[in-house]
Amino acid sequence: MRTLRDYIVQLRRFQTNARLYLLYSFASGFSLGIMRLLFNFYILSLGHDRAFLGTLVALPPLVITFAAVPAGMLGHRIGYRATLIAGAALLVGSMLGLSLSTAAIALVLFSVGRGLSQTLTSVSSAPFMAENSEASERTHLFSVQFATRMLASFFGLLLAGVLPSLVAVGFGIGAEDPLAYRVSIWVGAGLLALAILPLLRMTRLPESTEPRPRAKLREMFHAPGKLVRLFLPQVIIGFGAGALVPFLNVFFKTEFGLSDSVIGVLFAFQSVVMALATLVGPIVAARLKRIRAVVVVQLLSIPFLILLGYAPLVSLSAIGFLARGSLMNMGNPLYTAFAMEAVAPERRPTASALMQMSWQGTRGVSAFVSGYLQEGPGFSALFPITIGCYLLASGLIYTFFARGKNGGGTGRRSSAAAV
């Protein structure tokens, strides 16, 4: 009971801007849940092969890799609220452009735009939350924000599972017709446009009313050795995740013959389980110390990843799918909060940019390769890659930050030296 009371106390400390950001996270998570389920199906319904789908999935993370540092510098210069608004608006336009496109070149261009929009929002998210929270409630804010997006994704995925069928009835077409997917994506774009409203209501912090000094690249990358230790594990996780995770809806459809609606329910239920697991994250971090908690939950996810890929029954594979996602993603906000506290405030844009670059860059490369592997040996070649990467990354996190130390702190202050 005392742990629960302490948890509630931290939630009540959230600042107004943080609460508004949670509202944005819910609305945008709802929208992106629709896009997450239907985008792959839409591209395949147009007649493109999986190799081209892999290219489109790879483009946004690759764009993030090259644009993350400039986006971090821009956020430091004009404020994270402004970059969040710009990124959300650009994402709405990119979703509409993708849904209206059929030609390969147009799909590629709008996928690049999608990557630019995700760069602005993802690089600004962590520094914005760090800027609008105190150390005592920061771990809770990062975990609650992640859980909020997952919970909203539940509703978006549920809706996405039935939207094409509803559109098909209204237009007198098949449920897997490109038009059914196209109109469904329009619904997601409209919801994302509404998500911008909470961002517009945010107030600037007093220190951000004056122009910020221009960030110098040399100063941003001070003490590169410590930055490398922080983000090398993310490089490896990104490579493993990119090969498999973006294509799990295709995996269930091709390997087990599940319908869009059933896959939507399965992915939606995963979002709820992930949200609940993420909310438990701060409690686990308090018991095990934050970085040790990250290592433990990542290692525990690996047996379920094996179950997901090699179980002969869809019911067992679904259990692996739900447990793997929950455990692996429970550690994400804990590690992000740790990284934000491990660096000096003026270098948080750099840290956030590097986190996105390190994770998204290899995710994009492996997604590109994954498309061709799916055309050849199939998913049987992808699961060993992901399993090996997760094992290696967990070992590095333990070696760099937990072995012989206090485990990375509990949320009030990280044990890592500020860089």
Phi and psi in degrees as a GROMACS rama.xvg file:
@    title "Ramachandran Plot"
@    xaxis  label "Phi"
@    yaxis  label "Psi"
@TYPE xy
-64.3107  -39.3264  ARG-2
-61.0652  -42.0586  THR-3
-65.293  -41.1351  LEU-4
-63.6642  -42.42  ARG-5
-62.4241  -38.8127  ASP-6
-61.2525  -46.5407  TYR-7
-65.1502  -36.9166  ILE-8
-59.6693  -43.1515  VAL-9
-65.0596  -37.9069  GLN-10
-62.9604  -38.2356  LEU-11
-69.8651  -17.8656  ARG-12
-81.7963  -8.08463  ARG-13
-57.7484  134.893  PHE-14
-77.0199  165.738  GLN-15
-58.6599  -45.9258  THR-16
-60.8468  -37.462  ASN-17
-65.9446  -40.3652  ALA-18
-64.7013  -41.1829  ARG-19
-64.8623  -35.9097  LEU-20
-67.5995  -35.0216  TYR-21
-63.6605  -37.648  LEU-22
-64.8985  -44.1439  LEU-23
-59.8565  -42.0304  TYR-24
-62.0114  -37.6674  SER-25
-67.1874  -48.7677  PHE-26
-64.7547  -42.9214  ALA-27
-70.7736  -35.3153  SER-28
-63.3758  -36.9265  GLY-29
-59.6984  -49.1346  PHE-30
-63.4884  -47.7  SER-31
-71.3531  -20.3343  LEU-32
-62.6847  -38.764  GLY-33
-64.1085  -46.9079  ILE-34
-64.372  -39.0896  MET-35
-59.588  -42.0011  ARG-36
-79.1841  -40.3108  LEU-37
-95.8337  -19.8042  LEU-38
-59.397  -49.7848  PHE-39
-58.957  -44.0805  ASN-40
-64.4906  -37.3766  PHE-41
-63.1413  -46.2892  TYR-42
-63.0408  -43.147  ILE-43
-67.4631  -33.2444  LEU-44
-67.2555  -22.4154  SER-45
-77.1392  -8.39989  LEU-46
99.4473  2.76992  GLY-47
-77.4384  152.274  HIS-48
-88.417  176.73  ASP-49
-71.6905  -26.0633  ARG-50
-63.5842  -42.1744  ALA-51
-69.4858  -37.9783  PHE-52
-59.4826  -42.662  LEU-53
-59.7705  -37.3511  GLY-54
-63.7996  -45.39  THR-55
-65.281  -39.1973  LEU-56
-67.118  -32.1777  VAL-57
-76.0305  -28.6939  ALA-58
-60.942  -50.6887  LEU-59
-56.4664  -47.0595  PRO-60
-64.756  -32.6989  PRO-61
-68.3257  -39.1829  LEU-62
-61.9799  -43.0293  VAL-63
-58.0459  -39.4761  ILE-64
-57.8003  -44.6035  THR-65
-83.7399  -25.8641  PHE-66
-100.885  -4.76101  ALA-67
-64.3256  -47.0194  ALA-68
-64.7433  -47.6441  VAL-69
-58.4902  -37.0854  PRO-70
-67.0792  -37.8591  ALA-71
-64.6301  -40.5416  GLY-72
-65.7757  -38.9297  MET-73
-64.2393  -43.7899  LEU-74
-62.3904  -38.8305  GLY-75
-64.5429  -32.8213  HIS-76
-80.0853  -49.0246  ARG-77
-103.404  -9.07574  ILE-78
105.278  144.457  GLY-79
-72.5442  -30.6353  TYR-80
-59.9369  -45.7285  ARG-81
-63.7289  -41.7309  ALA-82
-70.6608  -32.4478  THR-83
-62.9044  -44.101  LEU-84
-63.8369  -46.147  ILE-85
-61.8314  -41.792  ALA-86
-65.8148  -41.7536  GLY-87
-65.2094  -41.6637  ALA-88
-64.3789  -42.2994  ALA-89
-65.2843  -34.644  LEU-90
-67.0447  -37.7395  LEU-91
-59.2329  -47.7938  VAL-92
-62.0974  -38.4492  GLY-93
-67.2006  -40.63  SER-94
-62.4453  -43.6815  MET-95
-64.1035  -41.7547  LEU-96
-62.7108  -42.9764  GLY-97
-63.4457  -41.1872  LEU-98
-69.2826  -23.8033  SER-99
-95.5472  -1.5769  LEU-100
-103.769  147.126  SER-101
-127.96  -30.3093  THR-102
-71.2113  146.236  ALA-103
-60.8824  -43.3312  ALA-104
-65.1349  -38.5001  ILE-105
-66.6708  -41.5551  ALA-106
-63.005  -37.6278  LEU-107
-65.2675  -45.8304  VAL-108
-63.4434  -44.5028  LEU-109
-72.074  -25.9929  PHE-110
-68.0175  -35.7706  SER-111
-63.326  -43.2595  VAL-112
-60.895  -38.6433  GLY-113
-61.2042  -39.5919  ARG-114
-65.9228  -40.2287  GLY-115
-63.1061  -41.803  LEU-116
-65.2651  -41.3047  SER-117
-67.3413  -30.3006  GLN-118
-61.9097  -49.0943  THR-119
-61.4122  -43.4952  LEU-120
-76.117  -42.0364  THR-121
-72.6865  -38.7873  SER-122
-69.4105  -31.1901  VAL-123
-84.401  -20.3693  SER-124
-61.34  -55.9798  SER-125
-64.0357  -46.6842  ALA-126
-62.8213  -34.437  PRO-127
-63.1504  -46.4925  PHE-128
-66.8779  -37.7685  MET-129
-64.8918  -36.7292  ALA-130
-70.9945  -26.7885  GLU-131
-109.049  33.4588  ASN-132
-153.287  155.908  SER-133
-93.8427  160.932  GLU-134
-58.3234  -33.0038  ALA-135
-65.8405  -33.7606  SER-136
-109.84  6.47735  GLU-137
-65.3348  -44.0492  ARG-138
-60.1182  -40.6512  THR-139
-65.4479  -41.173  HIS-140
-63.1127  -46.4188  LEU-141
-61.7894  -40.7414  PHE-142
-70.3346  -43.2001  SER-143
-66.0544  -38.6831  VAL-144
-63.1192  -44.2365  GLN-145
-63.6186  -42.5846  PHE-146
-65.1909  -36.932  ALA-147
-61.8435  -43.4525  THR-148
-64.0182  -38.8639  ARG-149
-67.3615  -41.017  MET-150
-65.0935  -42.3749  LEU-151
-64.7468  -37.4116  ALA-152
-60.7434  -30.5981  SER-153
-55.5733  -49.5849  PHE-154
-69.1103  -38.1226  PHE-155
-63.9387  -41.3238  GLY-156
-69.4623  -39.562  LEU-157
-59.3316  -46.7347  LEU-158
-64.7023  -40.8351  LEU-159
-62.7622  -31.9311  ALA-160
-65.834  -28.8437  GLY-161
-109.051  -15.9023  VAL-162
-56.463  -49.5295  LEU-163
-57.1999  -37.7751  PRO-164
-66.7296  -40.7473  SER-165
-64.8306  -42.8565  LEU-166
-63.7952  -39.8259  VAL-167
-60.9032  -40.4929  ALA-168
-64.2294  -43.7604  VAL-169
-66.3536  -33.8421  GLY-170
-100.739  -4.7932  PHE-171
67.5904  40.8097  GLY-172
-127.781  177.183  ILE-173
-75.3168  153.447  GLY-174
-68.465  -19.6522  ALA-175
-107.192  17.2295  GLU-176
-70.9802  143.939  ASP-177
-54.4662  -34.6766  PRO-178
-65.0227  -35.5906  LEU-179
-63.0626  -43.3117  ALA-180
-69.4159  -38.0469  TYR-181
-61.6691  -49.5077  ARG-182
-64.7049  -35.5988  VAL-183
-63.1691  -39.4906  SER-184
-67.0012  -33.5466  ILE-185
-59.0742  -39.792  TRP-186
-59.8552  -44.4183  VAL-187
-61.9549  -40.1234  GLY-188
-64.7246  -38.4844  ALA-189
-64.5556  -40.9375  GLY-190
-65.286  -37.317  LEU-191
-66.7781  -36.0925  LEU-192
-61.1932  -39.3241  ALA-193
-66.5199  -29.2529  LEU-194
-65.8921  -19.1375  ALA-195
-71.2699  -23.5727  ILE-196
-57.2911  -46.1338  LEU-197
-60.5749  -32.8103  PRO-198
-65.079  -37.1501  LEU-199
-67.7013  -25.3197  LEU-200
-84.6994  -8.02856  ARG-201
-68.2956  150.486  MET-202
-103.829  146.84  THR-203
-73.8076  144.67  ARG-204
-70.0238  150.939  LEU-205
-52.7115  -39.7797  PRO-206
-74.6129  -12.6505  GLU-207
-94.4972  1.8952  SER-208
-75.0098  -21.343  THR-209
-95.9974  149.575  GLU-210
-57.19  134.924  PRO-211
-82.2881  146.911  ARG-212
-62.5212  143.903  PRO-213
-66.1262  128.895  ARG-214
-72.3752  134.428  ALA-215
-98.7556  131.554  LYS-216
-58.8259  -39.8199  LEU-217
-62.6035  -40.9289  ARG-218
-71.4973  -33.3653  GLU-219
-65.0671  -30.5673  MET-220
-104.112  27.3533  PHE-221
-61.0475  143.409  HIS-222
54.6358  61.7453  ALA-223
-65.0438  -27.45  PRO-224
-59.6456  -42.5943  GLY-225
-68.6888  -37.6092  LYS-226
-64.5225  -39.0907  LEU-227
-62.1089  -42.6404  VAL-228
-63.8152  -34.9266  ARG-229
-66.6782  -37.683  LEU-230
-113.604  -6.40646  PHE-231
-59.9651  -42.9379  LEU-232
-58.8688  -33.5904  PRO-233
-67.8573  -33.4313  GLN-234
-58.5301  -45.9365  VAL-235
-72.2021  -41.1266  ILE-236
-61.8416  -41.5974  ILE-237
-60.4049  -39.8136  GLY-238
-64.6647  -42.9889  PHE-239
-68.5806  -41.6412  GLY-240
-69.1266  -41.7068  ALA-241
-63.4361  -28.4855  GLY-242
-70.2214  -23.4022  ALA-243
-129.485  -51.7735  LEU-244
-58.1733  -42.746  VAL-245
-65.7007  -12.7605  PRO-246
-112.947  12.4656  PHE-247
-66.2883  -29.396  LEU-248
-65.4204  -39.051  ASN-249
-66.2567  -36.9843  VAL-250
-58.503  -49.6289  PHE-251
-67.7246  -32.3329  PHE-252
-72.8223  -40.6563  LYS-253
-86.2132  -37.8403  THR-254
-80.3695  -33.3074  GLU-255
-120.402  -4.03523  PHE-256
69.2078  28.5269  GLY-257
-73.9518  148.626  LEU-258
-80.4869  166.702  SER-259
-58.1546  -41.7446  ASP-260
-66.8112  -40.3101  SER-261
-67.4441  -42.3515  VAL-262
-62.7802  -38.7203  ILE-263
-60.703  -42.6267  GLY-264
-65.0039  -42.1637  VAL-265
-63.0351  -46.3804  LEU-266
-67.7197  -34.5714  PHE-267
-66.1909  -43.3307  ALA-268
-64.4675  -35.5654  PHE-269
-60.9838  -39.081  GLN-270
-62.0595  -40.2332  SER-271
-65.128  -46.4136  VAL-272
-62.7338  -40.2396  VAL-273
-65.2423  -39.5143  MET-274
-62.2732  -45.5478  ALA-275
-64.3071  -42.1377  LEU-276
-63.2212  -39.3857  ALA-277
-66.1932  -36.9783  THR-278
-64.91  -28.6971  LEU-279
-78.093  -17.6358  VAL-280
-50.192  -49.2773  GLY-281
-60.0541  -32.6818  PRO-282
-68.1233  -44.1822  ILE-283
-62.4853  -40.2077  VAL-284
-63.0842  -36.977  ALA-285
-67.8453  -31.6763  ALA-286
-81.9278  -42.8353  ARG-287
-99.7458  -8.18517  LEU-288
77.668  144.776  LYS-289
-60.124  -50.5769  ARG-290
-70.6311  -37.2605  ILE-291
-63.3854  -35.1955  ARG-292
-62.3814  -41.4523  ALA-293
-59.513  -47.2454  VAL-294
-62.7751  -44.5397  VAL-295
-63.0326  -47.7235  VAL-296
-69.39  -33.2262  VAL-297
-67.4176  -41.8678  GLN-298
-67.4853  -37.4015  LEU-299
-66.3678  -23.8709  LEU-300
-73.6804  -21.3228  SER-301
-66.6573  -44.2238  ILE-302
-58.4646  -34.2573  PRO-303
-74.7316  -28.5364  PHE-304
-65.3804  -39.4232  LEU-305
-63.7828  -42.3749  ILE-306
-62.2841  -42.3365  LEU-307
-57.382  -44.8221  LEU-308
-83.7197  -25.8872  GLY-309
-123.052  1.12767  TYR-310
-69.2392  137.906  ALA-311
-78.0212  -17.4382  PRO-312
-110.544  142.47  LEU-313
-64.4737  -31.7165  VAL-314
-64.008  -42.6876  SER-315
-69.3216  -40.2668  LEU-316
-62.4254  -37.9515  SER-317
-65.3586  -38.4857  ALA-318
-62.1119  -44.4401  ILE-319
-61.5883  -39.6454  GLY-320
-60.7123  -46.1855  PHE-321
-68.9755  -45.352  LEU-322
-70.405  -41.5693  ALA-323
-60.433  -48.4878  ARG-324
-61.9324  -39.9407  GLY-325
-66.2381  -47.3271  SER-326
-69.3393  -45.6373  LEU-327
-64.3494  -41.0326  MET-328
-82.2975  -15.5937  ASN-329
-60.1554  -34.0834  MET-330
-80.2138  -17.772  GLY-331
-59.0745  -55.143  ASN-332
-65.879  -29.5647  PRO-333
-65.093  -43.5002  LEU-334
-70.7473  -36.4729  TYR-335
-64.7986  -44.9504  THR-336
-62.2471  -40.1475  ALA-337
-59.5374  -44.7449  PHE-338
-64.0104  -39.6248  ALA-339
-66.583  -31.5742  MET-340
-85.0525  -19.4524  GLU-341
-79.6766  -10.5899  ALA-342
-117.556  155.867  VAL-343
-66.308  150.285  ALA-344
-53.1584  -39.3905  PRO-345
-70.8192  -12.5655  GLU-346
-106.661  8.5251  ARG-347
-63.2859  -37.0553  ARG-348
-59.805  -39.3966  PRO-349
-65.0072  -44.2661  THR-350
-62.0529  -43.6456  ALA-351
-65.011  -41.725  SER-352
-62.865  -44.3531  ALA-353
-65.6848  -35.2981  LEU-354
-62.2899  -43.5849  MET-355
-68.6905  -42.4713  GLN-356
-61.556  -47.1069  MET-357
-66.6264  -36.6174  SER-358
-83.8448  -46.5912  TRP-359
-74.5866  -33.9893  GLN-360
-59.9746  -54.2527  GLY-361
-70.2184  -28.39  THR-362
-61.5726  -42.4707  ARG-363
-65.5371  -43.7506  GLY-364
-61.9964  -46.7628  VAL-365
-70.1846  -31.8711  SER-366
-64.9557  -39.5843  ALA-367
-61.7532  -47.6046  PHE-368
-65.8204  -36.8362  VAL-369
-59.5845  -38.7159  SER-370
-57.574  -40.769  GLY-371
-74.5394  -35.9783  TYR-372
-64.9766  -35.6848  LEU-373
-65.8844  -32.6943  GLN-374
-71.3624  -22.4141  GLU-375
-101.822  -103.58  GLY-376
-69.2264  -18.0369  PRO-377
88.2125  -162.925  GLY-378
-68.8424  -18.7316  PHE-379
-62.3492  -22.9615  SER-380
-86.9552  -12.757  ALA-381
-92.1602  -36.8909  LEU-382
-62.1283  -42.3582  PHE-383
-61.1825  -34.5163  PRO-384
-61.2283  -48.9403  ILE-385
-65.4809  -43.106  THR-386
-60.724  -46.3648  ILE-387
-63.1593  -40.15  GLY-388
-65.7971  -41.5067  CYS-389
-64.9006  -39.5989  TYR-390
-63.1587  -46.1304  LEU-391
-65.4602  -43.8675  LEU-392
-63.4603  -41.8759  ALA-393
-62.4699  -39.5315  SER-394
-64.083  -38.3077  GLY-395
-68.2312  -42.1761  LEU-396
-60.3349  -43.4561  ILE-397
-63.7937  -44.1802  TYR-398
-64.4729  -44.1302  THR-399
-72.6748  -38.3719  PHE-400
-126.39  -15.3006  PHE-401
-115.185  -33.588  ALA-402
-66.1882  122.047  ARG-403
73.8277  9.31841  GLY-404
-122.393  -170.36  LYS-405
-88.18  6.98565  ASN-406
93.5358  10.0622  GLY-407
95.7336  8.62276  GLY-408
84.6902  167.743  GLY-409
-110.266  -5.17043  THR-410
133.176  -24.2234  GLY-411
-78.7995  -37.6576  ARG-412
-163.554  131.988  ARG-413
-73.3438  149.659  SER-414
-80.6369  -14.908  SER-415
-70.2892  142.441  ALA-416
-69.547  140.833  ALA-417
-69.4994  140.735  ALA-418
